[in-house]
Amino acid sequence: MSKPSEISGRWRSRVVLKRDVFSTVERGHFRTPEGEVEAVLRRIDEVPWWSWLIARHLFNREVKALQLAGPLRIAPPLLFAGRRALVRGWINGVALHIARPHGDQSYFRSAKAVLRRLHLAGICHNDLAKEQNWLRSGDGRAYLTDFQLAVHFPRRGRLYRVAAYEDLRHLLKHKRCYLPDMLTPAEKRVLARKSWFTRIWMVTGKKVYQGVTRGLFRFTDREGGGPRLVHDAPLIAARLRAHPLVRDVAIVAFPDRRAGTGLYAFVEADPGLAERELLDFVGSKTSPAAPEHLQVIAALPRNTAREVRTEILQLIAMNQVELIDGLIASDTERALIARIVADRRNLRDRFAF
């Protein structure tokens, strides 16, 4: 993939994080006057002609929001903004749906403080229902990302108050999921009452929006795995489970340099089962194609409810193994995960993380 001409000589791409009709997002390194830093590039130079105007509009909204939110240290700093490319700093953290901060009061205190600072700057994010837009850093603090739908309100009028209320309500929905016993009476009242705008949206524009995004644009899942994770992964998992020596399977998506989004299959089976045999077993059937990576392991990591800990497997697949330590629940689990990490398959982009 060629570099945008605006940042030629300053950008080194490592891996594509996301690609859709509105932009391509890459992770890599950007040269600043102070030296090279880890960064994220959003580029709109290769979007289809028919989505250009919307892509440009979303791009401009993100630039404006990052110019104001970046200095507040609650969002990535804006390092460069051109006509078709913007570069923002990298935050060493994981998305909420991977971090899963059950019982973590300090995280939600931090998240509420982040939202307060954002709103005091006159910015409403407008996309906080998505867990991937909330980050949990290595030290447990909250950060926000993806400001394409954000709006800066010069005055705190009625629309600002509605948008800020919805930002807060969506944060509290996440708190209800991960910390339900700590909701205050006031927070419960906010959760129980949608704004007038949301109530109208739910019965009018939402169905049209879902029809366009899921039908025309083929946006399929909230966690960024795309059609392969939604449609292909269940079929692949079913085929693998049909093998007589396979006990269970977990499949996660990861950013792939070549395919955009790759699939990584963790297969629970007895030692000695050859991975090549399993790939041939999957590949011998009809589409979809086999996963980009497949790893046979002695046991899948599970929580006390016996649910597979896909958040840990996701970090292994993405090579963000340095972020796993804070998620490990016991020494037994630590030993199991250490063996999986040591034998992981996705090493091509290991130095990108």
C-alpha positions in Angstrom: 0.0 0.0 0.0 1.4 3.4 -1.0 1.8 6.2 1.5 -0.4 9.3 1.3 1.7 12.0 -0.5 1.1 14.5 2.4 3.2 12.4 4.8 5.6 10.8 2.4 8.9 10.1 4.2 7.4 10.6 7.6 5.1 7.5 7.9 6.1 3.8 8.3 3.1 1.5 8.3 3.1 -1.7 10.3 -0.4 -3.1 10.0 -3.9 -2.2 8.8 -6.3 -1.9 11.7 -9.5 -1.3 9.8 -10.7 -0.6 6.3 -14.1 0.5 5.1 -15.7 2.8 2.6 -15.0 5.8 4.7 -11.3 5.4 5.5 -8.4 3.1 6.1 -6.8 3.1 9.6 -3.2 1.9 10.0 -0.8 1.6 12.9 2.8 2.5 12.5 5.4 5.1 13.2 5.4 8.8 12.5 8.4 11.1 12.4 7.9 14.3 14.4 10.4 17.1 15.2 11.0 15.4 18.5 11.7 12.0 16.8 9.7 9.0 15.7 6.7 8.0 17.7 4.1 5.2 17.6 1.0 6.5 15.9 -2.3 5.8 14.0 -3.0 7.0 10.5 -6.5 7.6 9.1 -6.5 8.1 5.4 -9.3 8.8 3.0 -7.2 9.0 -0.2 -8.4 5.6 -1.4 -12.1 5.6 -0.5 -14.6 5.0 -3.3 -15.8 8.1 -5.2 -19.4 7.6 -4.1 -18.5 7.8 -0.4 -16.0 10.7 -0.6 -18.2 13.5 0.6 -19.3 11.6 3.7 -15.8 10.4 4.3 -14.4 13.9 4.1 -17.1 15.2 6.5 -16.4 12.5 9.1 -12.6 13.2 8.6 -13.0 16.9 9.3 -15.1 16.2 12.4 -12.4 14.0 13.8 -9.7 16.6 13.1 -11.6 19.3 14.9 -12.4 17.1 17.9 -8.8 15.9 18.3 -7.5 19.4 18.1 -9.5 20.2 21.2 -9.6 16.9 23.0 -6.0 15.8 22.5 -4.4 18.4 24.7 -6.8 17.4 27.5 -5.0 14.0 27.7 -8.2 12.1 27.4 -7.8 11.2 23.7 -5.0 10.6 21.3 -3.0 13.8 20.4 -3.4 15.0 16.9 0.1 14.9 15.3 -0.8 15.8 11.7 -3.9 16.9 9.8 -3.8 17.3 6.0 -6.5 17.1 3.3 -6.7 13.3 3.1 -4.6 12.0 6.0 -4.5 12.6 9.7 -2.1 11.1 12.2 -2.9 10.7 15.9 -0.8 9.4 18.7 -1.0 5.8 19.9 -2.5 5.0 23.3 -1.2 1.8 24.9 -4.5 0.3 25.9 -7.2 -2.1 24.9 -10.8 -1.6 24.0 -13.5 -2.0 26.6 -14.9 -5.2 25.1 -11.4 -6.8 25.5 -10.5 -5.3 28.9 -13.9 -6.3 30.4 -13.3 -4.3 33.6 -15.8 -6.3 35.8 -15.8 -4.7 39.3 -13.3 -2.1 38.4 -14.6 1.0 40.2 -11.5 3.1 39.4 -11.9 2.7 35.7 -15.4 4.0 35.7 -14.5 6.9 37.9 -11.8 7.7 35.4 -14.3 7.3 32.5 -16.7 9.7 34.1 -14.0 12.3 34.7 -12.9 11.9 31.0 -16.4 12.5 29.8 -16.7 15.6 32.1 -13.6 17.1 30.7 -14.7 16.4 27.1 -18.1 18.1 27.7 -16.5 21.1 29.5 -14.5 21.6 26.2 -17.8 21.7 24.4 -17.3 18.4 22.6 -19.8 15.5 22.5 -18.5 12.2 21.2 -21.8 10.8 19.9 -20.5 7.2 19.4 -19.9 6.0 22.9 -22.3 3.0 22.7 -19.5 1.2 21.0 -17.2 -0.4 23.5 -14.2 -0.2 21.1 -14.3 3.6 21.4 -13.5 3.3 25.2 -9.9 2.3 26.0 -8.4 1.0 29.2 -4.7 1.9 29.4 -2.1 -0.2 31.1 -2.4 1.8 34.3 -6.2 1.4 34.4 -7.3 4.8 33.2 -9.9 5.5 30.6 -9.4 7.2 27.2 -11.6 7.9 24.2 -10.9 7.2 20.5 -12.6 7.4 17.1 -14.0 10.9 17.0 -15.6 10.8 13.5 -19.1 11.5 14.8 -18.0 14.0 17.4 -19.4 17.6 17.4 -18.0 20.7 18.9 -20.7 23.0 20.3 -19.5 26.7 20.7 -22.5 27.2 23.0 -24.2 24.8 25.4 -27.6 25.0 23.9 -30.4 22.4 23.8 -28.7 20.1 21.2 -25.5 20.1 23.2 -27.3 19.1 26.4 -29.1 16.3 24.6 -25.9 15.0 23.0 -24.0 15.2 26.4 -26.8 13.4 28.1 -26.6 10.6 25.6 -22.9 10.3 26.0 -23.4 9.9 29.7 -26.2 7.4 29.3 -24.1 5.2 27.0 -21.2 5.3 29.6 -23.6 4.2 32.3 -24.8 1.3 30.1 -21.3 0.0 30.1 -21.0 0.6 33.8 -24.3 -1.4 34.3 -22.7 -4.3 32.3 -19.4 -4.4 34.3 -20.2 -2.8 37.6 -24.0 -3.1 38.1 -23.9 -3.0 42.0 -22.3 0.4 42.0 -24.8 2.3 40.0 -26.2 5.3 42.0 -29.9 6.2 42.2 -29.2 9.2 39.9 -27.4 7.0 37.4 -30.3 4.5 37.4 -32.7 7.3 36.6 -30.5 8.4 33.6 -30.4 4.8 32.3 -34.2 4.6 32.6 -34.8 7.6 30.5 -33.7 8.1 26.9 -33.6 11.6 25.5 -36.4 12.8 23.2 -34.0 12.7 20.3 -33.1 9.1 21.0 -36.8 8.1 21.3 -37.5 9.6 17.9 -34.4 8.1 16.4 -35.3 4.6 17.6 -38.7 4.6 15.8 -37.6 6.4 12.6 -34.0 6.8 11.5 -32.4 3.8 13.2 -33.9 1.2 10.9 -32.8 3.2 7.8 -29.4 3.6 9.3 -29.0 -0.1 10.0 -30.3 -0.9 6.6 -27.7 1.3 4.9 -24.7 0.3 7.2 -25.4 -3.4 7.3 -26.8 -3.7 3.8 -25.0 -1.3 1.6 -21.8 -0.8 3.6 -21.8 -4.3 5.1 -20.8 -3.2 8.6 -21.6 -6.3 10.6 -20.3 -6.3 14.2 -19.5 -3.9 16.9 -16.0 -5.3 17.6 -14.4 -4.6 14.3 -14.1 -8.2 13.1 -16.1 -7.6 9.9 -17.9 -10.2 7.8 -15.3 -12.9 8.3 -15.8 -13.0 12.1 -19.6 -12.8 11.9 -20.2 -15.1 9.0 -17.1 -17.2 8.4 -15.8 -17.9 11.9 -18.9 -19.9 13.1 -18.7 -22.1 10.0 -15.0 -22.7 10.5 -15.4 -23.5 14.2 -18.2 -26.0 13.4 -15.9 -27.8 10.9 -13.0 -27.9 13.3 -15.3 -29.3 16.1 -16.3 -32.1 13.7 -12.8 -33.4 13.8 -12.8 -36.4 16.2 -9.7 -35.2 18.2 -10.9 -31.6 18.7 -12.6 -30.8 22.0 -13.4 -27.1 21.5 -12.5 -24.1 19.3 -12.3 -20.3 19.8 -11.9 -18.0 16.9 -11.0 -14.3 17.1 -10.2 -11.6 14.5 -7.0 -9.6 14.3 -5.7 -6.8 12.0 -3.8 -8.5 9.2 -1.2 -6.7 7.0 -2.4 -8.6 3.8 -6.0 -9.4 4.3 -7.1 -6.4 6.4 -8.9 -8.7 8.9 -7.6 -12.2 9.7 -9.0 -15.0 11.7 -7.0 -16.8 14.4 -8.3 -20.2 15.6 -7.3 -21.6 19.0 -8.1 -25.3 19.0 -8.3 -27.3 22.2 -7.1 -30.8 21.5 -4.7 -33.4 22.8 -1.0 -32.8 22.1 0.2 -34.4 18.9 -2.6 -33.3 16.6 -0.9 -31.6 13.7 -2.0 -28.1 12.8 -1.4 -28.9 9.1 -3.9 -31.7 9.4 -6.5 -29.4 10.8 -5.9 -26.8 8.2 -6.3 -29.4 5.5 -9.4 -30.7 7.2 -11.0 -27.2 7.0 -9.6 -26.5 3.6 -10.9 -29.7 2.1 -14.5 -28.4 2.5 -16.2 -25.6 0.6 -15.8 -21.9 1.4 -15.1 -20.1 3.6 -11.3 -20.3 3.5 -9.3 -21.6 6.4 -8.2 -19.2 9.2 -4.9 -17.3 8.7 -3.5 -18.8 11.9 -4.4 -21.9 13.8 -2.9 -23.0 17.1 -3.5 -26.3 18.9 -3.5 -25.8 22.7 -4.0 -28.1 25.6 -6.8 -26.0 27.1 -8.7 -22.8 26.3 -8.5 -20.2 29.1 -11.9 -20.0 30.9 -13.4 -17.9 33.7 -15.2 -19.3 36.7 -18.4 -19.6 34.7 -16.5 -21.8 32.2 -16.8 -19.2 29.5 -13.8 -18.9 27.1 -11.7 -15.8 27.9 -11.8 -14.5 24.3 -10.4 -11.1 25.5 -7.1 -12.8 26.3 -7.1 -14.8 23.1 -7.7 -11.5 21.2 -4.7 -9.9 22.7 -2.5 -13.0 21.8 -3.8 -12.9 18.2 -3.1 -9.2 18.0 0.4 -9.6 19.5 -0.5 -7.2 22.3 0.8 -9.7 24.9 2.2 -7.0 27.2 -1.4 -6.1 28.1 -2.4 -9.5 29.2 -0.8 -9.6 32.7 -3.5 -7.3 34.3 -6.3 -9.6 33.1 -4.9 -12.9 34.5 -6.9 -14.2 37.5 -4.7 -16.9 39.0 -1.3 -18.6 38.8 -2.8 -21.6 37.1 -4.2 -19.4 34.4 -0.9 -17.5 34.1 0.9 -20.8 33.4 -1.6 -21.9 30.8 -1.5 -18.5 29.0 2.3 -18.4 29.1 2.4 -21.6 27.2 -0.1 -20.3 24.6 1.8 -17.0 24.2 5.2 -18.8 23.9 3.8 -20.9 21.0 1.7 -18.2 19.3 1.6 -18.1 15.5 1.1 -14.5 14.5 4.7 -13.3 14.6 4.8 -11.4 11.4 3.8 -8.1 13.0 5.3 -8.8 16.4 7.4 -5.7 16.5 4.5 -3.5 15.6 3.0 -3.9 19.1 
